[in-house]
């Protein structure tokens, strides 16, 4: 249930965004899709999941794309799909964990969106990614070691996002509140409270 305050804040954020989208970046398991869907609903903006869009464009699942065409082909398709989705802003876009590592994609996001890094620690990510078996990069002898290596590689790049919010095991609506609060502060709204 939304309140008049929530509706007013959503309208203010939409006005501050203008034609820009909100792009959620971060590791697999950080909550980009689940938080993104709720954020879009709260702000009355369209939601897109880049991974879902890639699968629809390719006519196969991401593990199938990796298996049949390799990671490089997947990344190329990912870059193109994200560029297309950014042209349709404003909206909320959840990206795959590796998408923000591409310099062209980062530049496109910086031009057309506000990036939000959902930063999660290794333990939280491991708990979450173990629930699903559709993570091609984790189909290794040592998924925890692979995830730790990816964190080491990616976190310095993710740190360039416009906004950082710490992802943790709280109700998704709490995470949405924190993202809205952080966006409000970043965009110059009248948000209150401590930095997330």
NORZI-V650976 format. One record per residue. RES is the residue in three letters. OMEGA is omega as a letter, one per 40 degrees, with the letter a starting at -180 (999 if undefined). Layout:
BEGIN
res=RES omega=OMEGA
res=RES omega=OMEGA
END
This chain:
BEGIN
res=UNK omega=i
res=UNK omega=i
res=UNK omega=i
res=UNK omega=i
res=UNK omega=i
res=UNK omega=a
res=UNK omega=i
res=UNK omega=i
res=UNK omega=i
res=UNK omega=i
res=UNK omega=i
res=UNK omega=i
res=UNK omega=i
res=UNK omega=i
res=UNK omega=i
res=UNK omega=i
res=UNK omega=a
res=UNK omega=a
res=UNK omega=a
res=UNK omega=i
res=UNK omega=i
res=UNK omega=a
res=UNK omega=i
res=UNK omega=i
res=UNK omega=i
res=UNK omega=a
res=UNK omega=i
res=UNK omega=a
res=UNK omega=a
res=UNK omega=i
res=UNK omega=a
res=UNK omega=a
res=UNK omega=a
res=UNK omega=i
res=UNK omega=a
res=UNK omega=i
res=UNK omega=a
res=UNK omega=i
res=UNK omega=i
res=UNK omega=i
res=UNK omega=a
res=UNK omega=a
res=UNK omega=a
res=UNK omega=i
res=UNK omega=i
res=UNK omega=i
res=UNK omega=i
res=UNK omega=i
res=UNK omega=a
res=UNK omega=a
res=UNK omega=i
res=UNK omega=i
res=UNK omega=i
res=UNK omega=i
res=UNK omega=i
res=UNK omega=a
res=UNK omega=a
res=UNK omega=a
res=UNK omega=i
res=UNK omega=a
res=UNK omega=i
res=UNK omega=i
res=UNK omega=i
res=UNK omega=i
res=UNK omega=i
res=UNK omega=a
res=UNK omega=a
res=UNK omega=a
res=UNK omega=i
res=UNK omega=a
res=UNK omega=a
res=UNK omega=i
res=UNK omega=i
res=UNK omega=a
res=UNK omega=i
res=UNK omega=i
res=UNK omega=i
res=UNK omega=i
res=UNK omega=a
res=UNK omega=a
res=UNK omega=a
res=UNK omega=i
res=UNK omega=i
res=UNK omega=a
res=UNK omega=i
res=UNK omega=i
res=UNK omega=a
res=UNK omega=a
res=UNK omega=e
res=UNK omega=i
res=UNK omega=i
res=UNK omega=a
res=UNK omega=i
res=UNK omega=a
res=UNK omega=i
res=UNK omega=a
res=UNK omega=a
res=UNK omega=a
res=UNK omega=a
res=UNK omega=i
res=UNK omega=i
res=UNK omega=a
res=UNK omega=i
res=UNK omega=i
res=UNK omega=i
res=UNK omega=a
res=UNK omega=i
res=UNK omega=i
res=UNK omega=a
res=UNK omega=a
res=UNK omega=a
res=UNK omega=a
res=UNK omega=i
res=UNK omega=a
res=UNK omega=i
res=UNK omega=i
res=UNK omega=i
res=UNK omega=a
res=UNK omega=a
res=UNK omega=i
res=UNK omega=a
res=UNK omega=a
res=UNK omega=i
res=UNK omega=a
res=UNK omega=i
res=UNK omega=i
res=UNK omega=a
res=UNK omega=a
res=UNK omega=i
res=UNK omega=a
res=UNK omega=a
res=UNK omega=a
res=UNK omega=a
res=UNK omega=a
res=UNK omega=a
res=UNK omega=a
res=UNK omega=a
res=UNK omega=i
res=UNK omega=a
res=UNK omega=i
res=UNK omega=a
res=UNK omega=a
res=UNK omega=a
res=UNK omega=i
res=UNK omega=i
res=UNK omega=a
res=UNK omega=i
res=UNK omega=i
res=UNK omega=i
res=UNK omega=i
res=UNK omega=i
res=UNK omega=a
res=UNK omega=a
res=UNK omega=a
res=UNK omega=i
res=UNK omega=i
res=UNK omega=i
res=UNK omega=a
res=UNK omega=i
res=UNK omega=i
res=UNK omega=a
res=UNK omega=a
res=UNK omega=i
res=UNK omega=i
res=UNK omega=a
res=UNK omega=i
res=UNK omega=i
res=UNK omega=a
res=UNK omega=i
res=UNK omega=i
res=UNK omega=a
res=UNK omega=a
res=UNK omega=i
res=UNK omega=i
res=UNK omega=i
res=UNK omega=i
res=UNK omega=a
res=UNK omega=i
res=UNK omega=i
res=UNK omega=i
res=UNK omega=a
res=UNK omega=i
res=UNK omega=i
res=UNK omega=i
res=UNK omega=a
res=UNK omega=a
res=UNK omega=i
res=UNK omega=i
res=UNK omega=a
res=UNK omega=i
res=UNK omega=i
res=UNK omega=i
res=UNK omega=a
res=UNK omega=i
res=UNK omega=i
res=UNK omega=999
END
